[in-house]
Amino acid sequence: MAITSHSGQGLPAARLLEIHDMLALALDATENTKGYPQPIREARSYMRTALRHTVKLMGDGA
């Protein structure tokens, strides 16, 4: 039996951790000190939102 997330929605906690790591890596990989074109800003915004939702599902609060 798989360990599920704090939310009890049935998604394995390991999968949430994997999603969290992938989103964090994608944000790191696209980091740019010179600014971003509009499509990249929008994509990074969606990634940050998804990362926050993932953390919330994991029940971390961090």
Z-matrix of the N, CA and C atoms (Angstrom, degrees):
N
C 1 1.447
C 2 1.523 1 108.94
N 3 1.318 2 116.85 1 130.89
C 4 1.465 3 121.90 2 -177.68
C 5 1.520 4 110.87 3 -79.45
N 6 1.318 5 114.91 4 147.41
C 7 1.466 6 120.47 5 173.81
C 8 1.518 7 106.77 6 -75.97
N 9 1.323 8 117.06 7 128.41
C 10 1.453 9 120.32 8 -178.14
C 11 1.515 10 110.46 9 -101.53
N 12 1.319 11 114.67 10 166.64
C 13 1.457 12 120.83 11 -178.93
C 14 1.522 13 110.80 12 -67.35
N 15 1.317 14 115.19 13 165.19
C 16 1.461 15 122.78 14 178.50
C 17 1.524 16 111.53 15 -58.46
N 18 1.325 17 116.63 16 -29.95
C 19 1.461 18 120.95 17 -176.78
C 20 1.521 19 112.47 18 -69.10
N 21 1.329 20 117.32 19 -18.32
C 22 1.452 21 120.35 20 179.78
C 23 1.513 22 113.50 21 73.24
N 24 1.329 23 117.64 22 15.84
C 25 1.453 24 120.73 23 -178.30
C 26 1.513 25 112.84 24 -85.73
N 27 1.310 26 117.65 25 2.71
C 28 1.448 27 121.01 26 173.03
C 29 1.515 28 115.88 27 92.02
N 30 1.323 29 120.18 28 -3.67
C 31 1.453 30 121.36 29 177.25
C 32 1.522 31 108.44 30 -80.68
N 33 1.325 32 118.28 31 125.51
C 34 1.465 33 120.12 32 -178.03
C 35 1.527 34 111.47 33 -58.15
N 36 1.325 35 115.70 34 138.67
C 37 1.462 36 121.24 35 -179.25
C 38 1.520 37 110.96 36 -59.16
N 39 1.327 38 117.42 37 -36.09
C 40 1.463 39 120.59 38 179.13
C 41 1.527 40 111.00 39 -61.94
N 42 1.320 41 116.38 40 -36.85
C 43 1.471 42 120.22 41 178.62
C 44 1.523 43 110.27 42 -67.85
N 45 1.330 44 117.46 43 -40.47
C 46 1.456 45 120.50 44 176.92
C 47 1.526 46 111.17 45 -62.79
N 48 1.314 47 117.17 46 -40.20
C 49 1.467 48 120.50 47 177.62
C 50 1.529 49 110.62 48 -63.46
N 51 1.323 50 116.14 49 -39.56
C 52 1.462 51 120.83 50 178.53
C 53 1.526 52 110.72 51 -64.51
N 54 1.327 53 117.07 52 -43.90
C 55 1.465 54 121.57 53 177.94
C 56 1.524 55 109.90 54 -62.57
N 57 1.321 56 116.57 55 -44.36
C 58 1.463 57 121.71 56 178.22
C 59 1.526 58 110.41 57 -56.69
N 60 1.321 59 116.45 58 -48.48
C 61 1.465 60 120.77 59 -178.88
C 62 1.527 61 112.09 60 -63.10
N 63 1.325 62 116.78 61 -41.23
C 64 1.461 63 120.05 62 179.55
C 65 1.523 64 111.39 63 -64.35
N 66 1.332 65 117.52 64 -41.86
C 67 1.456 66 120.69 65 178.27
C 68 1.529 67 111.57 66 -65.31
N 69 1.326 68 116.43 67 -42.09
C 70 1.466 69 120.40 68 178.87
C 71 1.531 70 110.50 69 -63.80
N 72 1.328 71 117.30 70 -41.62
C 73 1.463 72 120.96 71 178.22
C 74 1.525 73 111.51 72 -65.34
N 75 1.324 74 116.70 73 -39.93
C 76 1.468 75 120.03 74 178.44
C 77 1.526 76 110.75 75 -63.38
N 78 1.328 77 117.26 76 -40.51
C 79 1.467 78 119.92 77 177.34
C 80 1.522 79 110.62 78 -65.57
N 81 1.321 80 117.22 79 -42.50
C 82 1.469 81 120.72 80 178.15
C 83 1.529 82 111.36 81 -62.46
N 84 1.323 83 116.54 82 -42.08
C 85 1.463 84 121.36 83 -176.65
C 86 1.519 85 112.35 84 -67.74
N 87 1.319 86 117.61 85 -26.34
C 88 1.465 87 120.41 86 -177.82
C 89 1.519 88 112.47 87 -100.51
N 90 1.336 89 117.00 88 6.08
C 91 1.465 90 120.10 89 -179.51
C 92 1.528 91 110.09 90 -65.80
N 93 1.325 92 115.56 91 136.97
C 94 1.452 93 121.26 92 -177.16
C 95 1.526 94 108.50 93 -148.18
N 96 1.318 95 117.12 94 125.36
C 97 1.471 96 120.82 95 -178.37
C 98 1.526 97 112.53 96 -77.51
N 99 1.331 98 117.79 97 -12.45
C 100 1.469 99 121.65 98 -176.70
C 101 1.521 100 113.54 99 -92.60
N 102 1.318 101 117.98 100 2.89
C 103 1.463 102 120.64 101 -178.43
C 104 1.517 103 111.50 102 99.47
N 105 1.315 104 114.62 103 175.83
C 106 1.455 105 120.44 104 -173.51
C 107 1.527 106 110.66 105 -134.65
N 108 1.332 107 116.78 106 145.07
C 109 1.466 108 119.12 107 169.16
C 110 1.532 109 109.23 108 -70.38
N 111 1.300 110 116.70 109 159.61
C 112 1.466 111 122.51 110 -175.52
C 113 1.529 112 113.82 111 -51.43
N 114 1.332 113 120.28 112 -47.63
C 115 1.479 114 118.64 113 -179.23
C 116 1.528 115 113.32 114 -60.76
N 117 1.326 116 116.96 115 -36.58
C 118 1.470 117 120.10 116 179.35
C 119 1.527 118 109.95 117 -71.12
N 120 1.333 119 117.69 118 -39.48
C 121 1.479 120 120.55 119 176.67
C 122 1.520 121 110.24 120 -58.74
N 123 1.326 122 116.16 121 -44.37
C 124 1.469 123 120.05 122 179.89
C 125 1.531 124 111.03 123 -64.89
N 126 1.316 125 117.03 124 -43.59
C 127 1.470 126 120.30 125 -179.83
C 128 1.523 127 110.34 126 -62.97
N 129 1.332 128 117.56 127 -43.28
C 130 1.466 129 120.71 128 179.08
C 131 1.523 130 110.92 129 -65.26
N 132 1.325 131 116.87 130 -35.58
C 133 1.462 132 120.14 131 177.01
C 134 1.528 133 110.79 132 -62.58
N 135 1.326 134 116.47 133 -44.05
C 136 1.467 135 120.27 134 177.53
C 137 1.528 136 111.08 135 -63.64
N 138 1.326 137 116.74 136 -39.14
C 139 1.469 138 119.94 137 178.95
C 140 1.525 139 110.92 138 -65.48
N 141 1.344 140 117.43 139 -41.91
C 142 1.471 141 119.93 140 178.77
C 143 1.524 142 110.65 141 -63.94
N 144 1.328 143 116.57 142 -40.62
C 145 1.469 144 120.40 143 178.24
C 146 1.529 145 110.24 144 -63.53
N 147 1.318 146 116.59 145 -45.44
C 148 1.471 147 120.31 146 178.64
C 149 1.524 148 110.84 147 -62.42
N 150 1.327 149 116.52 148 -38.19
C 151 1.459 150 120.33 149 178.78
C 152 1.530 151 110.33 150 -64.57
N 153 1.325 152 117.84 151 -43.62
C 154 1.472 153 120.82 152 177.60
C 155 1.525 154 111.21 153 -61.78
N 156 1.328 155 117.09 154 -42.49
C 157 1.469 156 120.51 155 179.06
C 158 1.532 157 110.92 156 -64.74
N 159 1.317 158 116.41 157 -38.47
C 160 1.461 159 120.31 158 178.76
C 161 1.519 160 110.83 159 -63.79
N 162 1.337 161 116.13 160 -44.52
C 163 1.474 162 120.31 161 178.61
C 164 1.529 163 109.46 162 -61.58
N 165 1.333 164 116.40 163 -40.65
C 166 1.467 165 119.86 164 179.03
C 167 1.534 166 110.89 165 -63.49
N 168 1.321 167 116.64 166 -41.85
C 169 1.468 168 120.14 167 178.30
C 170 1.521 169 111.67 168 -64.36
N 171 1.334 170 116.14 169 -33.40
C 172 1.459 171 119.76 170 179.24
C 173 1.518 172 111.23 171 -74.09
N 174 1.338 173 117.55 172 -15.39
C 175 1.450 174 120.66 173 177.76
C 176 1.511 175 113.83 174 78.96
N 177 1.338 176 116.76 175 17.89
C 178 1.455 177 122.03 176 -178.04
C 179 1.520 178 112.78 177 -77.28
N 180 1.313 179 115.77 178 -47.06
C 181 1.449 180 120.20 179 -173.83
C 182 1.519 181 112.52 180 78.19
N 183 1.335 182 117.72 181 1.34
C 184 1.471 183 120.79 182 179.95
C 185 1.505 184 111.33 183 -104.58
